[in-house]
Amino acid sequence: MEQSSFIKINPADSVVVCLRPMKKGETIEVDGKTITLLQDTPAGHKVLINDATEGTDILKYGYPIGHAKTGLKAGEWVNENNLKTNLAGTLEYTYSRRKKRSMGSSYRGLR
């Protein structure tokens, strides 16, 4: 059995995920359609299945993960340069180091 070089996670997805690094010019068969990769695409990254106009939602896991910043062609590597998140507002992340918990003087080991 030949192992696939990509996976389409959900039938509604507009992208497939490369399971290995793929080269520009390679072809893949998705939903009965032959798609030629337009760029070298690293493993774990997305390739568009159908052309998408600017603003079109891009689906992965069956849900929109963002929208096309410009018109995109089938076979294009979808990444942060051509995909804009649909999340709104400012997202902040802070990291607070937790203090080490002390066993205290009451710990007497296992008995």
Secondary structure, DSSP 8 states (H G I E B T S, - for coil): ----SEE--STT-SEEEESS-B-TT-EEEETTEEEE-SS-B-TT-EEESS-B-TT-EEEETTEEEEEESS-B-TT-EESTTTEE----S---------------TT-----
